[in-house]
Amino acid sequence: MNRLDWSSSRPRRPLHGSVRVPGDKSVSHRALMLAAIADGESRIRGFLEGEDTRATAAVLAQLGVRIETPSAGERVVHGVGLHGLRGSSQSLDCGNAGTGMRLLTGLLAGQAFDSSLIGDASLSKRPMRRVTDPLALMGARIDTRDGLPPLQVHGGQPLHGIRYELPVASAQVKSALLLAGLYGVGETEIIEPHPTRDYTERMLAAFGWPIAFEPGRAKLEGGHALRATDVNVPADFSSAAFFLVAASIVPGSELRLPAVGLNPRRTGLLHALRLMGADITIEHECASGGEPVGDLLVRHAPLHGVELPESLVPDMIDEFPALFIAASVAGGRTVIRGAAELRVKESDRIATMATGLRTLGAAIEETPDGAIIHGGQLGSGSVESHLDHRIAMSFALAGLVASGPVRIDDCSHVATSFPGFLELANGCGFALQSVS
């Protein structure tokens, strides 16, 4: 992947317009996987055309699933049924997709064939024991490199259901175990310390698999079948998050974000920003494929620091880099606790954001599971993205309010989750450019 640096500066005018962000990445991954092992043909609309989701599609194609692309943002998946996947003699490359690798590990644990899952340099540093250890309790055999990818998944292992209490709340781990549970004998029940997003549970139900779930708990039995269904993917709340923060911190701004997915296990940032004084309203609420959807209207408002309730943390784990920027320019002090999960994302997001914000003159104290951020004025400087797409986009927000340009090194990985971010951002008033 070619290196791509950005320079972000104060906009010449407030941010205005309607910003339609790409489809939800989490829903796109799950829709592909369930459609692949369903009986019949499924059509996915609003599919995220990102590198992560395309990597998952390519893996499924390697496993014998025919996937057509009638137009951008659309996929037709010809399901092969629960036991119709075919092994590949080649490694299955997940690229930078942590969601893809973890969920595929659960799916492949129940197959009759061996599989090798690999990823890029960033993904190869992400911990996988949180998935492989509980899968081993179900009877799976998975070899790792000291808990890191690549993963060697041994096929032909009889799986059985388990009752498992997650030590750390994680929608990815929960989803991997539920996918393995489709192939297990008996009942698989997952209990979480805090409720996480329930995309997998909702989508399993939409595909006709009997499942019982409520916040913090999900339960299913193996031995059923998935029926093909059409999926409309809502706009990705995590992508919308950058524009929610941008309009909140740039004076005079007003942005509309249409048809955004508002799953209650995903919208923690919305509540956090409102606690800080943000002016965000929801309009035209409806349901699409079992998921709540609505338009978000955000206007500039002075923000103030808060002690973030830990109950919000699981529902906004991907949005913390953007929140760090909001907190760095808010009045007063913001305290974040209970977010140790940030240290094992594409980068150590606590350390990376703290280092970058200090470079821009912010006062921030890093803690083991969060940070204490003292709001003030940001200055110019050069920060490192560590090839983390959300870090790169978050520091693009810093440039909107900094005293001078903010240069962000190597933003090439932004395409993994948000293709076209630069063009969409500049279309509503950002002053963001690629530089060499």
N, C-alpha and C positions, 0 to 999 in steps of 0.2 A: 504494500500500500504506500503510495507516494506521500511524502511529508506535506502538511498543509498548516501554515500558521495563520492566525487571525489578528487583526487590530480592531479594537472596539473603542469608540469615542462617544462623547455626548451627542445626542441627536440635535439637529437644527430646530426641531419643532416637537411638540408633544406627540406621543404615539396614538394613532387613530386608525380605525378600520375594523373589518371583520376578518378574523384569522382562522382558517379551517386547518387544524393540525392533522397530521396523519393518523391512521387507524391504530388502535391499541395493540401494543406489541404482545402483551401477555395473552390477550384474547386470540390474536393471530396465531401464536405458537400452539395454543391448546386446540383451536379449531382445526388446524392442519392435522394434528396427531389423532384426535378422535375421529375426524372424517376418514383418515387413512385406515383405521381398523374397524370402521363401521361397515355394515352391509348396504351397498348401494352408492349412489352418486350425490355428493354434497356440493353446494355452491357457496363460496365465501365471498362476500362483498365488503368493501372497506378494508381489505387486507393491507397491512403495512408493508410497503415495498422497501424494507430495510435489509441490511446485510445479515442481521441476526435471523430474521424470519426466513429469508431466502436460503440461509444455511440449513435451517430445519427442513425446508421443502426439498432441498437437494439430498439430504440424508434419507428422507422418506422415499424419494425417487430411487435411490440406491437400493432400498429395501423392497423394491418391486411395486411401488404405488405410482399409478399414472396420474399426474397432476397437470392440468391444462391452464393456460393463462389467456383467456379471451380478450382481456384488456387490463390496463394498469389498475391495480387495486382489486383484482378479481381472480379467484382460483376456482377451478372445478376439480374436485378430488374424487377419483374413482376408488371407493373403499374396497379393501380386500378381505374384510372380516377380521374377527379377533385373532384368528390363527393363520392368516394369509400372507403375512410378511415373509420375505425370503432373505436369507443371509447374504452378505457381501464379502468377497475376499479382500476388498480394500477397506482401509480405515474410514470411519465415518467422521467427517470434519465438521465440527460445530462452530468453527470460526471463533468469534468473540462472545457467542451466545451462552451465558451461564444458565439461563432458563432452559434453553434447548438441551444442553448437556444433562442437566439434572433430571428433567422430565423424561428424556429419552432413556436414561439409565433405568428408571423404574419400568418403563415400557419394555425395554429389551431384556430385563431380568426374567421375564416370563416366556421368552421365546425358546424355540428348540435349537437355535443356532448360536454360535459364538459371535461376538461383536467387539470391535475396538473403537472407542470414542476418543477423538483427539480435538485439540483446539489451538488457537493462536498463542503467542507468548504470554499475553495477559491472562487468558483463560487457564493456561497451564499452571498458573500460580494460585488459583482459587481452590479453597478447601472443598473436598468431596466426601470426607468421612461422615459428615452430617447426613448424607444420603446413603452411602454404602453400608454404614454400620447397621441402621435399622433394616435395610433391605436384606442384610445377612441374617437378621433375626427371622425373616420370612422364608429363609432357605436359599437366597441368592448367593452366587459366588462371583465376586468382583475383585479383581486385582487393581491396585493403584500404585503410583510412584510416591510412597510415603504419604498417602492421603491426597495426592494431587493427580491431575490428569497426566498422561493418558489413562483411560479406564479400560480394562479387559473384562468384558461381561461374558461369563461362561453360560452357554445355553443348556437346555435340557434339565434344569434343576426344578424339581417340584416345589412350588411355593405354597405357603399356607398363610391364612390371615393371622394378624396379631392385633393386640390392643397396645397402642404406643403413645406415651406421653412425650411430646416434643420438649426437649430441654430448653430450646430457644425457638420462639415463634418464627416460622418460615413457611410461606405459601409454596415455595419451590419444593421443600422437603415433603410437606404434606401432599402435594400433588404427585410427586414421584411415588410415594407409598400407595396412594389411591390407584394410580395406574398399574402398579404391580399387583394390587389387590384384585384387579379385574381377572387376573390369571391364577389367583390363589384359591385354595380350598378353604371354605369357611368365611368368617367375617373379619374384615379389617376395620379397626376403629382408631381414629387419630384424635388425640386431645391436645389442645394448644394452651400454653400459659396465657396468651393473649390472642384474640381473634385476628386472623389475617384474611386477605382477600379470598373470596370464595368462587373465583372464576371457574375453577375445575369442577367444583360441585355443581354449580348452576349448569355448566355445559354438559356434564355427564347426564343430568336429568333431562336436558333438552334433546340429547341423543337417545333417550329412552332407557337408560340404565337405572334400576332402582337404587336410590341413595337417600339416606336421611342426614340432614345437616342443619346446624344452627351455629351462631357465632361461637367459635372455639371448639367445635366438635364436628366430626364427619364419620359416617359409618356406611359400609357397603359389603355385599357378598359377591364372591366370584361366581362364574358359571352362567352369566346372562349374555346378552348380545346388544350391540349398539346399532341403532337404525340411522341411516343417512338423514341429514337435515340441513337446511340452509341457514347460514349464519350471517347476520349483519354486524360487522365489527364497529363499535362506536369509536369516536375520536379519542385519542390516548390522553388521559388526564395528566400523566407524567410529562407529556410534551406540552400540554396546555399550561402546566405549572410555570414554565419560564415566562410566559406572557402575562400570567396573573401577577407575578412579582414585578415584571418590567413596568406594566401600567400602574402598579401601586406606587412605585418609587420615582417615576418621572412626572413632574408636575404638569397638570393640564391634560393628562392622558385619559383615553377611554377606548377600550377594546371589547369587541364581542367575539366569543369563541363558541361557534355553533356545534350542536350535537355531540357534546363531550360525555364520555362515560362517567357516571356518578355512583359507581358501586360504593356503598358505604365503607367498605374495607379498603378503599383506595384514596379517599378524599380527606385524609388527615390534614394536608397542607391547607385546604380550604378553611378548615376550622382554626388552624393555627394562625393564618393570616388575619382572619376575622378577630381573633383574640388580640392581635397586634393593632387593630383599628382599620383594617382594609375594608374597602367598599366594594363588595362582590355580591351580586344578586344572581339568582337562578331563574330562568324563564323557559317556558315551553317544555316543561317536564313531561316525559312519557317513558314507556318501557319498550325496549327493542331486544327481542330474543332473550327475554328474561332479565336483561340488564337495564337499570335506570339510566336515562339519558336526558340531557338538558342543555340549553344555551347558557353560557356564563358571561355576564356583563361586569366588567371591572373598571373602576374609575380611580384616579389617583386619590390617595388619602395619606395624611401623616401617620407613620407607623411608630409604635412604641414597643419597647422591650417587654418580654414576658418570661415567666418561668413556665416552660412548656410542659403541659401535663404528660406524664409518661404513657398514659392511656392512648395518646395520639400516635406514639412512635411507630407501632407496627403498621399503621394505616398511611404512613407517609415516608417509608424508609427510602424510597428512590428519590424523593423530593428534597431531602435535606440539603444538598449542595445549593439549591436555589434559596432555601430558607436562610442559610448562612449569609447569603448576600443581603437579603432583606434585613436580617438582624444587624448586619454591620453598618447600615445607614439609618436604623431606627433610633428613636430617642431612648436613652437608658440602656439597661442591661438585659440580655436574653440568656437564659440558662437552659441548656439541653442535657438531659440525663436519660439513661436507659437505651442508648443508641449504639451499643458496642458492635452490632451487626454491620455498621458502616465501615468497620475496619477490614472486612473481608469481601468487599465489593470489587469492581474492576480495579480500583485502587483502594488504599486506606483513605477513605474519604474524609475522615476527621483530620488526619495529619495533612493531607493534601490541601484541603480548604484552609486549615489554620496557617500553613506555610505561605500559601498564596495571598491570603488576606493580610498577613503581617508584611509581606512585600509591598502591599498597597497602603500600608500605614495603619491598618486596623489594630485595635487592642483586643486580642483574643487569647484566652487561656484554654489549652487543650487538656481534657480529662480522659481517663481510660474509656468512659462510655459516653462522651459528649464533649461539650465545650461551654465556656462562659464568654459571651461576645458583648463588648461594650460599643454601642453605636457611635458613629461619628462620620467624618469626611474621609472618603477614600482618595488616594493619590494615584498617580500613574505608575507604571512599572511593567515588568515582564514576568509572567507566571507560567508554571508548568502544568500541563493537563494530565501527565502520566498516562497518556493514551486512554483516558477515561472520558467518554462522550458527555456525561452529565457534568463533569468538572469543567470541560471546555465551554459548554453552553452557559453555565452559571457565571463564569468569569466574563462572558460576553455581556451579561447583565451588569456587572460591576462597571464596565466601561460607560454605561449609560449615565452614571452619576459621578464618576471619578473626575478629579481636577484636570486630568490629562489622559491621553490614550493608554489603554491597557492592551498589551500584547500577550496572546495566548499561544503557547508553543504546541505544535502538532495536533491539529483538530481533525485529522483524517478519520478518526473513529466515530465522529458524530453521525455518519451515515448508518452506523449499526442500528440506531434507534430513531433517528430523525432526519431522513433524507430531505434535502431542500430547505434546511433550517435557515441558512444564510439568506436565501432569496425571500423566504417568507418573512423573516425578521426585518429585512430592509424594506420590504413592501409596506410595512406599517409604521416605518419611521426610524428604525435602528440605523446607526452609522457604523456598519460592520463590514470589513473587507478582508479578503485573503491577501496575504503578503508573503514574499519569499525571503 
